[in-house]
Amino acid sequence: MTFLTVVVAILGIVGYAMLVLAPVLLALAVSEGRQHRWIRRHPVSPCAALRPGTRLPRRMAVYGETAPGPAGLVVAPLTGVEAVWFRTMVYTVDSSGDPPLTSTEVLWEQSAGDPFGVADGTGTAAVSARLLQAAVDDPRLSAWAQTRLPVAHDGPTPVRTLVGEKTTSPRRHGRWLQDLIDRGLVPADAARRVERVWVVEQVVPPGLPLHVIGRPVILDSGVAALTLPRTGRYLAVSREPTETERKLLGDRKYGMGCALWAAVVGAASLAVVWAVSFAVSR
């Protein structure tokens, strides 16, 4: 095999790969553009506009700072941190069978503060914690729920993970697992016959910026709140709306540029391969 043959082969592979990559990059750029337009179609409403007795739209957007909901400030049971919402969970993970199937079991759970609030200068809007499902650790979520990401999902989230402890040995428990065992909340043999035990505590602190687009509903308690739509897009990101729009627009332009360059490089590489092959064959 000559040096020229190796070069032509490499150029052919690169050209083909670039031409395959170009439409993928283009599709991602188009998706970013659609998300940008979707956010623009849902301008931010005053938090006070979300209340019972008014006509609620199909989707509604609010922006403000996280604030206590009807339950007030709540305290996470492990770390003692004050928050507007928390969830503490202990669950096991185990695999069995061939091919192995993963199973989970929740041993203990406690949560409070749902719905929490988003406050601006006009008032406070209630927000269901279901809108945070992409940022929380919950083994009970279905595969669909786990892959259903909000718009601008790579943006900052208000959810803070204070405890994420994994125990893999039944003889050496993690600090938080042992604490829960000592309190009598979790069985002493929780780590036996399973691969691992997770202890997770996540909170939403007060005073964080939060931009939410969700489905307005009237809860059983009579409170009007934004919740997770059954289908379709939603948003829950901890930054200003204009910044999110600017980032999505920038990502769209960057993706378009990358797609164009990939197409040009791919076409040029295959053109060189064709030219060299034609010249050699003569």
For each residue, the residues with C-beta under 8 A, 3 or more apart:
1: 5 6
2: 5 6
3: 6 7
4: 7 8 276 280
5: 1 2 8 9
6: 1 2 3 9 10
7: 3 4 10 11
8: 4 5 11 12 272 273 276 277
9: 5 6 12 13
10: 6 7 13 14
11: 7 8 14 15 269 270 272 273
12: 8 9 15 16 269 270 273
13: 9 10 16 17
14: 10 11 17 18 265 266 269
15: 11 12 18 19 265 266 267 268 269 270 272 273
16: 12 13 19 20 266 270
17: 13 14 20 21 266
18: 14 15 21 22 262 263 265 266 269
19: 15 16 22 262 263 266 267 270
20: 16 17 23 24 266
21: 17 18 24 25 262 266
22: 18 19 25 26 259 260 262 263 266
23: 20 26 27 259
24: 20 21 27 28
25: 21 22 28 29 255 258 259 262
26: 22 23 29 30 255 256 259
27: 23 24 30 31
28: 24 25 31 32 255
29: 25 26 32 33 251 252 253 254 255 256 258 259
30: 26 27 33 34 252
31: 27 28 34 35
32: 28 29 35 36 248 249 251 252 255
33: 29 30 36 37 248 249 252
34: 30 31 37 38
35: 31 32 38 39 151 152 233 248
36: 32 33 39 40 245 248 249 252
37: 33 34 40 41
38: 34 35 41 42 151 233
39: 35 36 42 61 151 152 213 235 241 244 245 248
40: 36 37 43 245
41: 37 38
42: 38 39 59 60 61 213
43: 40 61
44: 61 62 63 211 241
45: 49 50 60 61 62
46: 49 62 120 122 123
47: 50 62 64 118 119 120 122 123 124 125
48: 51 122 123 125
49: 45 46 54 60 122 125
50: 45 47 56 60 62 125 126 216 224 225 226
51: 48 54 224
52: 218 222 223 224
53:
54: 49 51 224
55:
56: 50 60 216 217 218 224
57: 60 216
58: 215
59: 42 213 214 215 216 229
60: 42 45 49 50 56 57 213 214 215 216 226
61: 39 42 43 44 45 211 212 213 235 241
62: 44 45 46 47 50 118 120 125 127 211 212 226
63: 44 118 120 209 210 211 212 240 241
64: 47 67 118 119 120 124 125 209 210
65: 118 119 120 206 207 208 209 210
66: 84 116 117 118 119 158 204 205 206 207 208 210
67: 64 84 116 117 118 119 124 206 207
68: 71 72 73 74 84 113 116 117 206
69: 72 84 85 113 114 115 116 117 124 126 127
70: 115 126 221 223
71: 68 74 112 113 114
72: 68 69
73: 68 82 83 84 206
74: 68 71 82 83 84 85 86 112 113
75: 80 81 82 83 86
76: 79 80 81 82 83 86 88 162 201 203
77: 80 86 88 110 201
78: 88 162 163 176 179 180 199 201
79: 76 162 163 201 203
80: 75 76 77
81: 75 76 86 162 203 205
82: 73 74 75 76 205 206
83: 73 74 75 76 86 113 203 204 205 206
84: 66 67 68 69 73 74 113 116 117 204 205 206
85: 69 74 111 112 113 114 116 129 132 203 204
86: 74 75 76 77 81 83 111 112 113 201 202 203 204
87: 109 110 111 129 136 138 200 201 202
88: 76 77 78 109 110 111 163 199 200 201 202
89: 106 108 109 137 138 198 199 200 201
90: 106 107 108 109 177 180 185 186 190 197 198 199 200
91: 104 105 106 107 139 197 198 200
92: 104 105 107 190 191 194 195 196 197 198
93: 102 103 104 139 194 195 196 197 198
94: 102 103 104 193 194 195
95: 100 101 102 103 195
96: 100 101 103
97: 100 101
98:
99:
100: 95 96 97
101: 95 96 97
102: 93 94 95
103: 93 94 95 96
104: 91 92 93 94 139 140
105: 91 92
106: 89 90 91 109 139 140
107: 90 91 92 186 187 190 197
108: 89 90 180 185 186
109: 87 88 89 90 106
110: 77 87 88
111: 85 86 87 88 114 129
112: 71 74 85 86
113: 68 69 71 74 83 84 85 86 116 129 204
114: 69 71 85 111 128 129
115: 69 70 126 127 128 129 219 223 225
116: 66 67 68 69 84 85 113 126 127 129 204
117: 66 67 68 69 84 124 125 126 127
118: 47 62 63 64 65 66 67 124 125 127 210 212
119: 47 64 65 66 67 123 124 125
120: 46 47 62 63 64 65 123
121:
122: 46 47 48 49
123: 46 47 48 119 120
124: 47 64 67 69 117 118 119
125: 47 48 49 50 62 64 117 118 119 212 224 225 226
126: 50 69 70 115 116 117 219 223 224 225 226
127: 62 69 115 116 117 118 131 210 212 214 225 226 227
128: 114 115 131 214 219 225 226 227 228
129: 85 87 111 113 114 115 116 132 136 204
130: 133 227 228
131: 127 128 150 212 214 226 227 228 234 236
132: 85 129 135 136 157 158 159 204 236
133: 130 136 138 141 145 148 228
134: 148 149 150 153 157 236
135: 132 157 158 159 236
136: 87 129 132 133 159 202
137: 89 161 164 198 200 202
138: 87 89 133 141
139: 91 93 104 106 198
140: 104 106
141: 133 138 145 146
142: 145 146
143: 146 147
144: 147 148
145: 133 141 142 148
146: 141 142 143
147: 143 144
148: 133 134 144 145
149: 134 153
150: 131 134 153 233 234 235 236 237
151: 35 38 39 213 233 234 235 237
152: 35 39 155 235 237 244 247 248
153: 134 149 150
154:
155: 152 237 238 239 244 247
156: 237 238 239
157: 132 134 135 236 237 238
158: 66 132 135 204 205 208 210 236 238
159: 132 135 136 202 203 204
160: 202 203 204 205
161: 137 164 200 201 202
162: 76 78 79 81 201 202 203
163: 78 79 88 176 199 200 201
164: 137 161 198 199 200
165: 174 175 176 177 198 199 200
166: 174 196 197 198
167: 172 173 174 177 191 196 197 198 199
168: 191 195 196
169: 172 173 191
170: 189 191 192
171:
172: 167 169
173: 167 169 177 178 181 191
174: 165 166 167 177 178 197 199
175: 165 178 179
176: 78 163 165 179 180 199 201
177: 90 165 167 173 174 180 181 186 190 191 197 199
178: 173 174 175 181 182
179: 78 175 176 182 183
180: 78 90 108 176 177 183 185 186 199
181: 173 177 178 184 185 186 187 188 190
182: 178 179
183: 179 180
184: 181
185: 90 108 180 181
186: 90 107 108 177 180 181 190
187: 107 181 190
188: 181
189: 170 192
190: 90 92 107 177 181 186 187 194 197
191: 92 167 168 169 170 173 177 194 196 197
192: 170 189
193: 94
194: 92 93 94 190 191 197
195: 92 93 94 95 168
196: 92 93 166 167 168 191
197: 90 91 92 93 107 166 167 174 177 190 191 194
198: 89 90 91 92 93 137 139 164 165 166 167
199: 78 88 89 90 163 164 165 167 174 176 177 180
200: 87 88 89 90 91 137 161 163 164 165
201: 76 77 78 79 86 87 88 89 161 162 163 176
202: 86 87 88 136 137 159 160 161 162
203: 76 79 81 83 85 86 159 160 162
204: 66 83 84 85 86 113 116 129 132 158 159 160 208
205: 66 81 82 83 84 158 160 208
206: 65 66 67 68 73 82 83 84
207: 65 66 67
208: 65 66 158 204 205 238
209: 63 64 65 238 239 240
210: 63 64 65 66 118 127 158 236 237 238
211: 44 61 62 63 235 236 237 238 239 240 241 244
212: 61 62 63 118 125 127 131 226 235 236
213: 39 42 59 60 61 151 226 233 234 235 236
214: 59 60 127 128 131 226 227 228 229 234 235 236
215: 58 59 60 226 227 228 229 230 234
216: 50 56 57 59 60 224 225 226 227
217: 56 224 225 226 227
218: 52 56 222 223 224 225
219: 115 126 128 222 223 224 225
220:
221: 70
222: 52 218 219
223: 52 70 115 126 218 219
224: 50 51 52 54 56 125 126 216 217 218 219
225: 50 115 125 126 127 128 216 217 218 219
226: 50 60 62 125 126 127 128 131 212 213 214 215 216 217
227: 127 128 130 131 214 215 216 217
228: 128 130 131 133 214 215 234
229: 59 214 215 232 233 234
230: 215
231:
232: 229
233: 35 38 150 151 213 229
234: 131 150 151 213 214 215 228 229
235: 39 61 150 151 152 211 212 213 214 244
236: 131 132 134 135 150 157 158 210 211 212 213 214
237: 150 151 152 155 156 157 210 211 244
238: 155 156 157 158 208 209 210 211
239: 155 156 209 211 243 244
240: 63 209 211 243 244
241: 39 44 61 63 211 244 245
242: 245 246
243: 239 240 246 247
244: 39 152 155 211 235 237 239 240 241 247 248
245: 36 39 40 241 242 248 249
246: 242 243 249 250
247: 152 155 243 244 250 251
248: 32 33 35 36 39 152 244 245 251 252
249: 32 33 36 245 246 252 253
250: 246 247 253 254
251: 29 32 247 248 254 255
252: 29 30 32 33 36 248 249 255 256
253: 29 249 250 256 257
254: 29 250 251 257 258
255: 25 26 28 29 32 251 252 258 259
256: 26 29 252 253 259 260
257: 253 254 260 261
258: 25 29 254 255 261 262
259: 22 23 25 26 29 255 256 262 263
260: 22 256 257 263 264
261: 257 258 264 265
262: 18 19 21 22 25 258 259 265 266
263: 18 19 22 259 260 266 267
264: 260 261 267 268
265: 14 15 18 261 262 268 269
266: 14 15 16 17 18 19 20 21 22 262 263 269 270
267: 15 19 263 264 270 271
268: 15 264 265 271 272
269: 11 12 14 15 18 265 266 272 273
270: 11 12 15 16 19 266 267 273 274
271: 267 268 274 275
272: 8 11 15 268 269 275 276
273: 8 11 12 15 269 270 276 277
274: 270 271 277 278
275: 271 272 278 279
276: 4 8 272 273 279 280
277: 8 273 274 280 281
278: 274 275 281 282
279: 275 276 282
280: 4 276 277
281: 277 278
282: 278 279
